[in-house]
Amino acid sequence: MSSRKELDQQVRDHYGTWRDQPRGLACAVIAAFMVLTTAAFVFAVVAVVMAIRS
């Protein structure tokens, strides 16, 4: 079992390097945008199908 200090250092190292790379943040934003866009597209298709069926 790691000590609290070691865990804190690991977390700080991990998030520090992640924050230092703007590319990581950009990838996260793009990924979230793609997921939301896909979800909206699926919702629109479902809504159209339901409207046609009713």
mmCIF file of the C-alpha atoms, coordinates in Angstrom:
data_MODEL
# 
_entry.id   MODEL 
# 
loop_
_atom_site.group_PDB 
_atom_site.id 
_atom_site.type_symbol 
_atom_site.label_atom_id 
_atom_site.label_alt_id 
_atom_site.label_comp_id 
_atom_site.label_asym_id 
_atom_site.label_entity_id 
_atom_site.label_seq_id 
_atom_site.pdbx_PDB_ins_code 
_atom_site.Cartn_x 
_atom_site.Cartn_y 
_atom_site.Cartn_z 
_atom_site.occupancy 
_atom_site.B_iso_or_equiv 
_atom_site.pdbx_formal_charge 
_atom_site.auth_seq_id 
_atom_site.auth_comp_id 
_atom_site.auth_asym_id 
_atom_site.auth_atom_id 
_atom_site.pdbx_PDB_model_num 
ATOM 1  C CA . MET A 1 1  ? 0.000   0.000  0.000   1.00 0.00 ? 1  MET A CA 1 
ATOM 2  C CA . SER A 1 2  ? 1.422   3.404  -0.986  1.00 0.00 ? 2  SER A CA 1 
ATOM 3  C CA . SER A 1 3  ? 1.648   6.211  1.482   1.00 0.00 ? 3  SER A CA 1 
ATOM 4  C CA . ARG A 1 4  ? -0.537  9.293  1.209   1.00 0.00 ? 4  ARG A CA 1 
ATOM 5  C CA . LYS A 1 5  ? 2.454   11.399 0.128   1.00 0.00 ? 5  LYS A CA 1 
ATOM 6  C CA . GLU A 1 6  ? 3.327   9.009  -2.705  1.00 0.00 ? 6  GLU A CA 1 
ATOM 7  C CA . LEU A 1 7  ? -0.271  9.006  -3.940  1.00 0.00 ? 7  LEU A CA 1 
ATOM 8  C CA . ASP A 1 8  ? -0.395  12.802 -3.834  1.00 0.00 ? 8  ASP A CA 1 
ATOM 9  C CA . GLN A 1 9  ? 2.848   12.956 -5.823  1.00 0.00 ? 9  GLN A CA 1 
ATOM 10 C CA . GLN A 1 10 ? 1.499   10.516 -8.437  1.00 0.00 ? 10 GLN A CA 1 
ATOM 11 C CA . VAL A 1 11 ? -1.701  12.524 -8.832  1.00 0.00 ? 11 VAL A CA 1 
ATOM 12 C CA . ARG A 1 12 ? 0.243   15.791 -9.036  1.00 0.00 ? 12 ARG A CA 1 
ATOM 13 C CA . ASP A 1 13 ? 2.609   14.335 -11.648 1.00 0.00 ? 13 ASP A CA 1 
ATOM 14 C CA . HIS A 1 14 ? -0.252  12.923 -13.708 1.00 0.00 ? 14 HIS A CA 1 
ATOM 15 C CA . TYR A 1 15 ? -2.431  16.037 -13.701 1.00 0.00 ? 15 TYR A CA 1 
ATOM 16 C CA . GLY A 1 16 ? 0.559   18.347 -13.964 1.00 0.00 ? 16 GLY A CA 1 
ATOM 17 C CA . THR A 1 17 ? 1.771   16.778 -17.200 1.00 0.00 ? 17 THR A CA 1 
ATOM 18 C CA . TRP A 1 18 ? -1.806  16.646 -18.476 1.00 0.00 ? 18 TRP A CA 1 
ATOM 19 C CA . ARG A 1 19 ? -2.298  20.353 -17.772 1.00 0.00 ? 19 ARG A CA 1 
ATOM 20 C CA . ASP A 1 20 ? 1.055   21.219 -19.380 1.00 0.00 ? 20 ASP A CA 1 
ATOM 21 C CA . GLN A 1 21 ? -0.112  19.689 -22.676 1.00 0.00 ? 21 GLN A CA 1 
ATOM 22 C CA . PRO A 1 22 ? -2.799  21.860 -24.322 1.00 0.00 ? 22 PRO A CA 1 
ATOM 23 C CA . ARG A 1 23 ? -3.194  19.030 -26.839 1.00 0.00 ? 23 ARG A CA 1 
ATOM 24 C CA . GLY A 1 24 ? -4.671  16.837 -24.090 1.00 0.00 ? 24 GLY A CA 1 
ATOM 25 C CA . LEU A 1 25 ? -7.273  19.469 -23.246 1.00 0.00 ? 25 LEU A CA 1 
ATOM 26 C CA . ALA A 1 26 ? -8.048  20.036 -26.928 1.00 0.00 ? 26 ALA A CA 1 
ATOM 27 C CA . CYS A 1 27 ? -8.521  16.289 -27.437 1.00 0.00 ? 27 CYS A CA 1 
ATOM 28 C CA . ALA A 1 28 ? -10.863 16.145 -24.444 1.00 0.00 ? 28 ALA A CA 1 
ATOM 29 C CA . VAL A 1 29 ? -12.925 19.081 -25.779 1.00 0.00 ? 29 VAL A CA 1 
ATOM 30 C CA . ILE A 1 30 ? -13.084 17.597 -29.288 1.00 0.00 ? 30 ILE A CA 1 
ATOM 31 C CA . ALA A 1 31 ? -14.036 14.174 -27.910 1.00 0.00 ? 31 ALA A CA 1 
ATOM 32 C CA . ALA A 1 32 ? -16.816 15.685 -25.780 1.00 0.00 ? 32 ALA A CA 1 
ATOM 33 C CA . PHE A 1 33 ? -18.072 17.707 -28.761 1.00 0.00 ? 33 PHE A CA 1 
ATOM 34 C CA . MET A 1 34 ? -18.115 14.587 -30.957 1.00 0.00 ? 34 MET A CA 1 
ATOM 35 C CA . VAL A 1 35 ? -20.016 12.611 -28.317 1.00 0.00 ? 35 VAL A CA 1 
ATOM 36 C CA . LEU A 1 36 ? -22.612 15.372 -27.901 1.00 0.00 ? 36 LEU A CA 1 
ATOM 37 C CA . THR A 1 37 ? -22.961 15.784 -31.669 1.00 0.00 ? 37 THR A CA 1 
ATOM 38 C CA . THR A 1 38 ? -23.433 12.037 -32.134 1.00 0.00 ? 38 THR A CA 1 
ATOM 39 C CA . ALA A 1 39 ? -25.997 11.926 -29.329 1.00 0.00 ? 39 ALA A CA 1 
ATOM 40 C CA . ALA A 1 40 ? -27.912 14.861 -30.862 1.00 0.00 ? 40 ALA A CA 1 
ATOM 41 C CA . PHE A 1 41 ? -27.850 13.181 -34.295 1.00 0.00 ? 41 PHE A CA 1 
ATOM 42 C CA . VAL A 1 42 ? -29.161 9.901  -32.853 1.00 0.00 ? 42 VAL A CA 1 
ATOM 43 C CA . PHE A 1 43 ? -31.878 11.794 -30.963 1.00 0.00 ? 43 PHE A CA 1 
ATOM 44 C CA . ALA A 1 44 ? -32.919 13.619 -34.150 1.00 0.00 ? 44 ALA A CA 1 
ATOM 45 C CA . VAL A 1 45 ? -33.120 10.345 -36.109 1.00 0.00 ? 45 VAL A CA 1 
ATOM 46 C CA . VAL A 1 46 ? -35.209 8.729  -33.357 1.00 0.00 ? 46 VAL A CA 1 
ATOM 47 C CA . ALA A 1 47 ? -37.518 11.772 -33.223 1.00 0.00 ? 47 ALA A CA 1 
ATOM 48 C CA . VAL A 1 48 ? -38.042 11.672 -37.023 1.00 0.00 ? 48 VAL A CA 1 
ATOM 49 C CA . VAL A 1 49 ? -38.739 7.921  -36.967 1.00 0.00 ? 49 VAL A CA 1 
ATOM 50 C CA . MET A 1 50 ? -41.246 8.351  -34.124 1.00 0.00 ? 50 MET A CA 1 
ATOM 51 C CA . ALA A 1 51 ? -42.932 11.235 -35.946 1.00 0.00 ? 51 ALA A CA 1 
ATOM 52 C CA . ILE A 1 52 ? -43.260 9.163  -39.134 1.00 0.00 ? 52 ILE A CA 1 
ATOM 53 C CA . ARG A 1 53 ? -44.642 6.167  -37.252 1.00 0.00 ? 53 ARG A CA 1 
ATOM 54 C CA . SER A 1 54 ? -47.273 8.094  -35.303 1.00 0.00 ? 54 SER A CA 1 
# 
